[in-house]
Amino acid sequence: MEEEKQSGFLGTYFDRDMVLRVSRLADIISWIVLVVYLLTWLVSVAQFIVQLATGMFFDKGQTWLNWFNMFSPYLQQPLPGLFYFVGLQAVSHGLLIFLDIEDNLRRAARK
């Protein structure tokens, strides 16, 4: 009699391949989001520098606070993309960690 290999353990409520696909998709989307946010930030900063160099933001009696207030939104612009990137990376790696925990618990239960 031949023994048939069971393709999956029937005691789990998830499809391991689907979890791996979701993890990989979250990883890919996180990099896409980061690149898009960084590219839009670079375009905005370049546009600001061109406008500053051509004298579009010139005002008599400006102090260093006025200069900082003009540039400060550009420092904050890439932050949401960075938070999305970190969050999606955490989801991706968290799913892989949960798969490892489940696999280790299953191996320990067999022994």
N, C-alpha and C positions, 0 to 999 in steps of 0.2 A: 504494500500500500504506500502510495506517495503522500507525503505531508504537504499540504498546501500552505503557503505563507499567507498570513493575514496582512492585507495592505494597510489597515488602520485599526487602532484600538477602538472598540465600540463604546467604551466607557467615557469617552470625551464628547463634549458638546460642540466642538469646533473642528474646522478643517485646517490642518497644519499648513498645507500649501497656500490656502487663502490668507492665513495670518502672515505668512512670509511675504506674499504678494502685497498685502496692505502695508506691511512694514517697509518694503522696498519702495512702494509708491509714496509713502510719507517722506522717505528719505529723498527721493527725486524731487518731489514738490517743494520740499524745504530749500533745496539748492536753487530751484527755479525762482522761488519767491525772493531769496536773498539776492540773486543776480539782478532781478527786475528792480528791486528797491535800490540797489547800489547804482545801477545804470541811470535811473531817474534822478537819483541824488547827484551823480556826476554831471548830468546835463543841466540840472538846476544851478549847481555851483558854477559851472562854466558860463552859463547865461548871466549869473550875478556878477562874475568877474568881468565879463565883457561890458556889462552895463556900468559897472563901477569905473572901469578904465576909460570909458567914453565920457565920463562926467555926468551921467544920468542921475547919480545919487549925491551930487554936490550940494552942500548947504553951508552957508556962512555961519561960523560960530559953533561948528560941531565939536562935541567932546568925544572922548574915547567911549563913553557910555552909548552915545548915538551910533557909533560905528559897531559896537558890540550888538546893539539891538537890531541893527540891519542884518548882521550875519548870524545871529543866534537861531533863527528858524532853520537855517541850513544845517546846524549842528544836530537838531532834533529830528530832521526828516528821515534819516535811515533807521532810527530806533525801532519803529514798529516792524520793519522787515527783519531786524535782528531778533526781536522777540518771537516773531512767527517762526523764524528759522530754528531757534533754540527749542521752542515748543514742539515743532514737528519732529525734530531730531530726538527729543525726549520720548515722544510717542513711538517712534520707530525703534529705538533701543529698548524702551519699556516692553514692547511686544516681544522682542527677542529674549529679554530677561525672563518674562513670564513663560515662554516656551521652554527655556532651559530649566526653570524651576519645576514645571510640570513633568519634563522628561526625567529629571533627577528624582522626583518623588515616585514616579512610576518604577524606575530602576530599584529604588530602595524598597518598594512594596513587594517586588518580585523576590528579593533575597530573604 
